[in-house]
Amino acid sequence: MLSEAVESYLTLRHACGFELKSDGNLLRSFAAFSDARGECYVCSIRAVEWAGLSESIVQRARRLGVVIRFARHVRAEDERHEVPLPVFGREKSPRPVPYILSSDDVRRLVQEASQSGYRSLRRRTYSTLFALLACTGIRVSEAIHLRFDDITQDGLIIRCSKFRKSRVVPLHATARAGLANYLEQRRSYAPFDDHVFISLRRKPLRIDDVESAFRTVAIKIGLPCEPGLPSPTPHSLRHTFAVRALESCPDGRDRIAKHMLALSTYLGHSTVSATYWYLDATPYLMRDIAERCESFVTGVQS
């Protein structure tokens, strides 16, 4: 039965450190669907039929992609398994173009957050949080999970965030001072919770809290938000950091490659291709770096 092969595959993947909660549920569903029709091996027609049960074309592609990866694995040992073709297209929708903030936008955003809402720790919380996101480029989820012990002499310790990666993010002296000033007020507000950023409920911030606060401030300072165009979100601060870092990219092909690799590691990307995405998303950066490479090569040849 195909169910047995699925369970063996999931056990192996779990042993390698993959959770596969969603993929596991989908594969079990596919195996049950196939078993009910007497299929002992992955059948392309059956896989497409099962994936097509979803109403969304993106979800169909996602379901079929899970089966394709499983089929490639089991076919290595038994060629009677078929590897379906990705007839529903890409599993993921194209990433939206990032909203890039100007230096003045960031300054006004932080300033407005320090004056918005109740006259309480809330103002310092969001102004400090937005400033930290802007100057470090860490993810919102990483910031709201920070604890007191994660602020060290070497910088911020980002523990097992996305892709199960941990890293140290250096802090500029001004960022360190800003955090210290905030913590001076914050510690007495919720003394029994060691999360750095706390809500008015005296509990760790939630992502929807941050998104709501950001949206309020963005509207107050008049950040453009037009239908069909990128919208500003808290993650825009990370995108802006990445783009500004790319703008400072040095000359020379080898130095550019090293710069991209260092930035990818700093941002906690799973692969360097995730960092190169910013070049696709911001064509002027691709043009600038290409021109630098071209001028470098021309200079060497002459």
Secondary structure, 3 states (H helix, E strand, C coil): CHHHHHHHHHHHHHHCCCCCHHHHHHHHHHHHHHHHCCCCCCCHHHHHHHHCCCCCHHHHHHHHHHHHHHHHHHHCCCCCCCCCCCCCCCCCCCCCCCCCCCHHHHHHHHHHHCCCCCCCHHHHHHHHHHHHHHHHCCCHHHHHCCEHHHEECCEEEECCCHHHCCEEECCCHHHHHHHHHHHHHHCCCCCCCCECCECCCCCECCHHHHHHHHHHHHHHCCCCCCCCCCCCCCHHHHHHHHHHHHHCCCCCHHHHHHHHHHHHHHHCCCCHHHHHHHHHHCHHHHHHHHHHHHHHHHHHHC
